[in-house]
């Protein structure tokens, strides 16, 4: 892999009874996990919902309404590694600003001109150092930006990077993606491509993404079925939340809904904590998805 690190650039527990949950609004600055000291590594996957047209002034989807809520969440959580989906250029820049000046990003838009939505990886540069990285199209021609092959009309991409953990000296691979929402074939073929990426490196891997399918379907089985990757939700020593669906779509979180946003890892990664962050602020929800977070530790890290 080759690439250039470009800060904020265009390349940028048990189920509860089924009832409406009563959620308290947290105080400013509160967090589900917050900053984590080494050797623990705080990881987040977050579909931030692309900015759309401002047609309905009271819509919870309006980016101008969601921006301060997202800034509040990111500033409180401070994950060292964040896989973001649906980020337009200005939104990606805002995410970086919200995380802090020492955060950097990798990745660019998915279209032929490298514009449009992206799946950038954000990282804390005081903790992680980029060794190499690349972005590829999920298609038969991965090196052709904007290419599609497998029944998906929308280009889909994967961003992969090798990091060195400055606190422990350990190298690991981070992979971030967003699978197609319409084509089952595209999701299956994309899962094959993701498997190949994991198998091609000797380093432990953390994979984040919006996979647009539940955690009991064929793409999930392709990634986790033979032990290549494990679902951190299942292997965590501690679950900080209940099993919420990760796409509440601005409504109250519910149980027994699809868990389509995952943090996966190779079996040599110890998962200390995980949670599905359904924090709702008094102004609403930061996104139509709930971020999924985990605290991991690499084998050999002390």
C-alpha positions in Angstrom: 0.0 0.0 0.0 1.1 3.5 -0.6 -0.4 6.8 0.3 0.0 10.2 1.8 -1.3 11.3 5.2 -3.3 14.4 4.6 -4.8 16.2 7.7 -8.3 17.2 7.0 -7.8 17.2 3.3 -10.2 16.2 0.5 -8.4 12.9 0.6 -9.3 12.6 3.5 -25.7 -7.9 27.7 -28.8 -9.5 27.7 -31.8 -8.3 25.8 -34.3 -6.2 27.7 -38.0 -6.6 27.3 -39.4 -5.2 24.0 -40.7 -1.8 25.0 -39.8 1.8 24.3 -36.6 2.6 26.3 -36.5 5.6 28.6 -33.4 7.5 27.8 -32.0 10.2 29.9 -30.2 13.1 28.3 -26.5 13.1 29.4 -24.8 16.2 30.8 -22.4 18.0 28.5 -19.1 16.3 28.2 -20.4 12.9 29.3 -19.2 9.8 27.4 -19.8 6.1 27.1 -16.1 5.4 27.0 -14.1 8.5 26.6 -10.3 8.8 26.2 -8.5 5.5 26.9 -4.9 5.1 28.1 -2.5 2.7 26.4 -2.2 -0.2 25.9 -6.0 0.0 25.4 -7.1 1.4 22.0 -10.5 3.1 21.7 -12.1 2.3 18.3 -15.3 3.6 16.8 -17.3 3.0 13.6 -19.7 5.7 12.7 -22.0 6.4 9.7 -22.4 10.1 10.2 -25.1 10.4 7.5 -24.3 12.5 4.5 -25.5 16.1 4.4 -28.8 16.2 2.4 -30.9 19.0 0.9 -32.6 21.2 3.5 -36.2 20.7 2.4 -38.0 20.4 5.7 -36.9 22.9 8.3 -37.9 20.7 11.3 -36.4 17.5 10.0 -34.0 15.8 12.4 -31.8 15.0 9.4 -30.7 18.6 8.8 -27.0 18.8 9.0 -27.0 22.2 10.6 -29.1 20.7 13.5 -26.9 17.7 13.8 -23.5 19.3 13.7 -23.3 20.6 17.3 -24.6 17.2 18.5 -22.0 15.3 16.6 -19.2 17.6 17.8 -20.4 17.1 21.4 -20.3 13.3 21.0 -16.9 13.1 19.3 -15.3 15.5 21.7 -16.6 13.5 24.6 -15.6 10.1 23.3 -12.2 10.9 21.7 -11.6 7.5 20.1 -8.0 7.0 18.9 -9.2 5.3 15.7 -12.5 6.1 13.9 -13.9 4.5 10.7 -16.4 7.0 9.3 -18.9 6.4 6.5 -21.0 8.8 4.3 -18.6 11.7 4.9 -18.7 14.5 2.3 -15.6 16.6 2.2 -16.9 19.4 4.4 -18.3 16.9 6.9 -15.1 15.0 7.1 -13.3 18.3 7.8 -15.9 19.0 10.6 -15.3 15.5 12.1 -11.6 16.2 12.3 -12.1 19.6 13.9 -14.5 18.1 16.4 -12.0 15.4 17.4 -9.2 17.8 17.8 -6.2 19.3 16.1 -4.0 16.3 16.6 -6.3 14.0 14.6 -5.5 13.2 11.0 -7.5 11.4 8.2 -6.9 9.0 5.4 -9.2 8.6 2.4 -11.1 10.5 -0.3 -14.4 10.5 -2.0 -15.7 7.4 -3.8 -16.5 8.9 -7.2 -14.4 8.9 -10.3 -13.0 12.4 -9.5 -12.3 11.3 -5.9 -15.2 13.5 -4.8 -18.5 12.6 -3.2 -19.0 10.4 -0.1 -16.0 8.9 1.5 -15.1 6.3 4.2 -12.2 8.2 5.9 -10.2 6.7 8.7 -9.5 9.3 11.5 -6.7 8.7 13.9 -5.0 10.3 16.9 -1.5 11.2 15.5 -0.1 11.4 19.1 -0.9 7.7 19.5 -0.8 6.2 16.0 1.7 6.6 13.1 0.8 5.8 9.5 3.1 3.3 7.8 1.2 3.0 4.6 -2.3 3.2 3.3 -4.5 3.0 0.2 -8.1 3.3 -0.9 -9.6 0.9 -3.4 -12.9 0.5 -5.2 -15.0 -2.6 -4.3 -15.2 -3.8 -7.8 -13.3 -6.0 -10.4 -11.1 -3.0 -11.1 -10.2 -1.8 -7.6 -7.6 0.6 -8.8 -10.1 2.5 -10.9 -11.9 5.2 -8.8 -15.6 5.2 -9.1 -15.8 1.7 -10.7 -18.7 -0.7 -10.1 -19.0 -4.3 -11.1 -21.2 -6.4 -8.9 -24.7 -5.0 -9.3 -24.2 -1.9 -7.2 -25.1 1.3 -8.9 -23.3 3.3 -6.3 -19.5 3.1 -6.1 -18.3 1.5 -2.9 -14.8 1.7 -1.4 -12.5 0.4 1.2 -9.7 2.3 3.0 -7.0 0.2 4.5 -3.9 1.4 6.5 -1.0 -0.1 8.5 -0.4 1.8 11.7 2.3 1.7 14.3 1.1 2.2 17.8 3.5 4.7 19.2 2.7 3.6 22.8 3.4 -0.1 22.3 5.4 -0.3 19.1 2.9 -2.8 17.7 1.9 -2.7 14.0 -1.7 -3.3 13.0 -4.0 -3.0 10.1 -7.2 -0.8 10.0 -9.9 -1.4 7.4 -12.9 0.8 6.9 -15.8 0.4 4.4 -19.4 0.9 3.6 -21.2 -1.9 1.7 -24.0 -1.5 -0.8 -27.5 -1.0 0.5 -29.3 -2.5 -2.5 -27.3 -5.4 -4.0 -26.9 -8.6 -2.1 -24.4 -9.8 -4.7 -22.3 -6.7 -4.2 -22.3 -7.2 -0.5 -21.2 -10.9 -0.9 -18.4 -10.0 -3.4 -17.3 -7.1 -1.2 -17.0 -9.5 1.7 -14.7 -11.7 -0.4 -12.6 -8.6 -1.2 -12.4 -7.7 2.5 -11.3 -11.2 3.4 -8.5 -11.0 0.9 -7.3 -7.7 2.4 -7.2 -9.3 5.9 -5.4 -12.4 4.7 -2.8 -10.4 2.8 -1.2 -8.9 5.9 0.7 -10.5 8.8 -0.5 -7.9 11.2 -3.6 -8.0 13.5 -6.6 -6.3 11.9 -9.4 -4.1 13.0 -12.3 -3.7 10.6 -15.0 -1.0 10.9 -17.9 -0.3 8.7 -21.6 0.1 7.8 -22.2 -3.3 6.2 -25.9 -2.7 5.4 -26.8 -6.2 6.5 -27.6 -7.8 9.8 -25.1 -9.8 11.9 -26.6 -13.1 10.9 -26.4 -13.0 7.1 -24.1 -14.4 4.5 -21.6 -11.4 4.3 -21.2 -11.6 8.1 -20.6 -15.3 7.9 -18.1 -14.8 5.1 -16.1 -12.5 7.3 -16.5 -14.3 10.7 -17.6 -17.8 9.9 -14.2 -19.5 9.8 -12.4 -17.5 12.4 -10.6 -15.0 10.1 -12.4 -12.2 12.0 -14.4 -12.1 15.2 -17.2 -9.7 16.1 -16.1 -7.6 19.0 -19.6 -7.4 20.2 -19.5 -11.2 20.9 -16.0 -11.4 22.3 -15.8 -8.3 24.5 -15.1 -8.9 28.2 -17.7 -6.3 29.0 -20.7 -4.9 27.2 -21.5 -1.4 28.2 -24.9 -1.3 26.6 -27.7 -3.5 25.6 -28.0 -4.9 22.0 -29.5 -2.0 20.2 -30.2 -1.9 16.5 -27.6 0.4 15.0 -29.9 2.2 12.6 -32.5 3.9 14.7 -33.1 6.4 11.9 -33.7 9.3 14.4 -36.2 7.3 16.4 -36.0 5.7 19.8 -33.4 2.9 19.9 -35.0 -0.6 19.8 -34.0 -4.1 20.6 -34.3 -6.9 18.1 -33.4 -4.6 15.2 -30.6 -5.1 12.7 -27.1 -4.6 13.9 -25.6 -3.4 10.6 -22.6 -1.4 11.9 -19.7 -3.7 13.2 -16.3 -3.5 14.7 -14.6 -6.8 13.7 -11.1 -7.9 14.6 -8.7 -10.8 14.1 -8.7 -13.3 16.9 -5.4 -12.1 18.2 -7.0 -8.8 19.3 -8.3 -8.8 22.9 -11.6 -6.9 23.3 -12.0 -5.3 26.7 -15.2 -3.3 26.2 -17.8 -2.6 23.6 -21.1 -0.6 23.3 -23.6 0.8 20.9 -23.8 4.5 21.7 -27.5 5.6 21.7 -26.8 8.9 23.5 -29.5 11.3 22.6 -29.0 15.0 23.4 -31.7 17.5 24.1 -31.4 18.7 20.5 -31.9 15.3 18.9 -29.6 12.6 17.4 -26.3 13.4 15.7 -26.9 10.8 13.0 -29.4 8.2 11.8 -26.9 5.5 12.8 -25.6 4.8 16.3 -21.8 4.7 16.6 -20.4 1.3 17.8 -17.3 1.5 20.0 -14.8 -0.9 21.4 -11.7 -0.8 23.5 -9.1 -3.4 22.3 -5.6 -4.5 23.2 -3.1 -6.2 21.0 -1.4 -9.4 22.0 2.0 -8.5 23.4 1.0 -5.0 24.3 2.0 -4.1 27.9 
